Amino acid sequence: MSYPEIDFLYLNEEDMIKAGVKDMKGCIEAMEEMFRLMKLGDYRMGGANGNSHGSMVMFPEKSPFPEMPVDGPDRRFMAMPAYLGGKFDMAGVKWYGSNAENRKKGLPRSILMLILNDKDTGAPKAFMSANILSAYRTGAVPGVGFKHFAREDADTLAIIGPGVMSKTAVAAALAVRPTIKTVKVKGRGKASLNLFVDHMQKLYPDVTFLPVETMEEAVRDADIVSAATSTPTGDSALYPYIKEEWIKPGALIESTAALRFDDDFIIHRARTVTDNIMLYEAWEEEMKPNAYNTIPIPAVHVEDLIAEGKMSTNQIDDLGDILLGRKPVHRDPDEITIYSVGGMPTEDVAWGTEVYRNAVKKGIGTRLNLWDQPQMVV
């Protein structure tokens, strides 16, 4: 870039696909490198602690202003900023609006964009469609867990919550565990469940997709359980529940959303792994007490139990420590691992940077001009 002129690259959804946003194997590798860098401290996210998930705009239940939106299912705006170092060396922010009513208009629930910026000047480098990017990085983070914690001969995957996140979780599981032959799917409504099963069966004809009616049917005999349910928060007793006796020895349970277990199992026998322990500590600090009632991911409940003195901090293992070899991948072949995935803007910056650089290399996208010469220079 030749300053003071600033151009940036615009990538629409088709451009993103051409630039490789659906390369799940590459995305998993990018996430692994991101986690290593984060454990070394070569990153920043929002907030004074540098570990905030982002900043959310929410709306009141009632408003005296007729033009102001009011609260509703998934009604929010959110900004998720981050800097990631190492080979990425990029700043960026994912910005999105979300509204469950979008589906009536033929739109996805959330509409996401990612901006990448030069780390020194703040100049935009790229403005890109981020729905597919976000979905793939969301699947790739569980994929890192599947790669390291799941049995190498894993043949059965259970999906709890057949939505977009579960589609990419399946893609990630099959990318790192091609031994999987059966995928059991548990959903709430038969229509959405059957649509998911039919869609995935066409994508992966060599794998058997089986709809099941209960959590127990899904979890029993599964080597990997991936949960991505959309569940109202506020009362943890209503979160989807998994009983210890249903779980196969050596199984991996990954959760990007609400999931509940018995405290005795969590405290004394399960292994808790987080994607970034500092994110959960930040949530505990921001949401206490009983952060789990607001953020329903299993490791948040562990943080609550630590705050209550029922568990200690050494009962949580952080993924970055495992990837750097500071902690073992397994302590026992039959241990049950509960891997919590919180979602972070560093993931968007990591995969967005890889896709952006690939687009530049291949000449994909539209070059736009911000200015040739800025008119207001302070």
Buried (B, 14 or more C-beta within 10 A) or exposed (E): EEEEEBBBBBBEBEBBBBBBBBBBEBBBBBBBBBBBBBBEEBBBBBBEBBBBBBEEEEBEEEEEEEEEBEEEEEBBBBBBBBBBBBBBBBBBBBBBBBBEEBEEEEEEBBBBBBBBBBBEEEBBBBBBBBBBBBBBBBBBBBBBBBBBBBBEEBBBBBBBBBBBBBBBBBBBBBBBBEBBEBBBBBBEEEEEBBEBBEEBBEEBEEBBBBBBEEBBBBBBBBBBBBBBBBBEBEEBEEBBBBEEEBBBEBBBBBBBBBBBBBEEBBBEEBBBBBBBBBBBBBBBBBBEEBBBBBBBBBBBBBBBBBBEEEBEEEBBBBBBBBBEEEBEEBEEEEBBBBBBBBBBBBBBBBBBBBBBBBBBEEEBBEEEEEEEEEEEEE
